Amino acid sequence: MSAAPSEPEKYSIDEMMDRLKNPALENPEEGELVTRQDGTQAIRVRKRKRRSSQPRKEDAHRTKRARIVQVSAALILLFLTALAIGGAIVYANSRPYRDALLTKIAQASGATAQLEQFRMNPATANAGGLSLEWPAGNVLKSLLLRGLTAEISPTSFLGKSMAGEEVTVVTDGTLTLQVPTPGLPLRSTAQPAGDLPVRFNRYWIPVFHLAVGGSTPPAVSLTKSEASLYPENVNGRTQLRLNQGAVNIPGWPNLRLDRALLEFRGRDTDVIVIRLQHESDTRGSFELSGTIQPYKTDRPSTLAVQLDSFELAGLTGPSFARLFSGRVDTLPAAKSNFLSFLPTETPHPSLDIALGVSPTAKIEVKGFPFLPALAQVLDDPWFESPVFEGEASSTLHREGGIVSLQDLRFESKGRMALRGEIAMAANETLSGNLQLGVAEAMIISSKNPRLESMFGPTREGFRWLTLKIAGAAKAPTDNFRDLYTSAVVTAPAKAPAAEGDGSSFDELTRPK
């Protein structure tokens, strides 16, 4: 250890002895040697003063105290928040809140409401069921929803409104429409001013059923569809989207809904599109569009019709399809291609469509007795179930349980043509007249004098014969045999008719 700067580097022996005898004189700051009254000696050390201010320790103390305050405040706030949330949940599951919510639902919908098994948690509101009933003046009659879950916003606990993103109906929903009674109110409660007390961006029902009319069965029914209701779209209108489902109209073929988009504008309903398909076919389509005015019961509502490679059986029914089958499109027509009906308990739907065979399809005719007879007498099996491509058109009309094909123009050049009309009643009995045209060359080549006598003069390259159609759709009848057997044949005088020369209808049409 080096010596202090003020001390000499070398000491004499005397100086060393003095330092040993008087150590206090060496460094007065370390203390001084004193002699007590009893003769003992001790070193008295001078007391050092402590500094009155220590900034570093004071800052640490203040920081610690601030953290304690912050943690305490956070714990208190957390406790108060939990207490408030718990109180809000308890209140939201109470009877007063439930009664207030029913009032809000009634104000928003205009219907009387009943709610079952209602419960709320911080994220969702749930109910076992909700039923709504509208007055007789409204086109809406009732809505029954089973199993509801709503994604709610925190403000819903305050009681002013029930709002959120989406309401999902877990089980199913059934909507029934009715014919509104003029002069009666549309709502059970008055329309609230300002925003509705119940506001969600979307209502989704994965299993949706719709019944139109109070009759049994209903005038129109839709089952097992998927429905999404948007209270306000980009145009500010309420929008309904439907996806899939079975469509049933009494007396009409069974159809299947592919999709539908409807918008509600005041008291009118704009049908953007209703796309239907045959119950067993996914290729063709039957589309409807237009405006429905459900509150104008004295005025028919009319929807435009558009067909694209649609099965004819989906328009005529399976019984008529045994006679005429194929895929058809709509043809442009000024007074056709529409579905009209009255928005009443007896809608009297009327369907008129100008039909043409699809470009890649064909119309097949079969089941009539005259077809196998022609195949025999002309010795051409094609006539048993002739097909018509390209130049095949007709007008379909459905009304009052009767379906008819009018203005038939089926033609296969060089062979056969059909003109006229045929109808099937509600009991599936047939009536009508068909003009049968056979190419003149085929009649000449057959060398059958009865055919020469039966058919009229040539027109448009065909010889024509009018047939009366009757019987049931499953077993139609015509008068071809009667005309054949009654045909006058002038035989040459010198050549008696040989046995089996074709004069007998049974022999000519007997299978070979």
Protein Blocks (a to p, Z undefined) as FASTA:
>chain_A
ZZdfkbcfbdcfklmmmmmmmmmlmmmmnoccdddfkopacdddddddddfbdfklmmmm
mmmmmmmmmmmmmmmmmmmmmmmmmmmmmmmmpmklmmmmmmmmmmmnopacddehiacd
fkbccdfbdcddddfkbmbfbdcdehiaddddfklmnomaccdfbdcdfkbccddddddd
ehiafbfbdcdehjdfbdcfbdcdfbacddedjbdcdfbdcehiacdddfbafkopacdd
deejidddehiacdddfbdcdddehjbccdfbacdddfkbckbccddeddddfklmkbcc
ddddddehiafklmnopklmmmpgcdddddddfkgoiadddddfblopaddddddddfkb
ccddehiaklmmmmmmnopaklmmccdehjacdddddeehiacdehiacddehiaccedd
ddddfkopacddddddddfklmmmnopaklmmmpccdeehiacdddddedjfklccdfkl
mmmmmpccdddfklccdehilpamklmmpcZZ
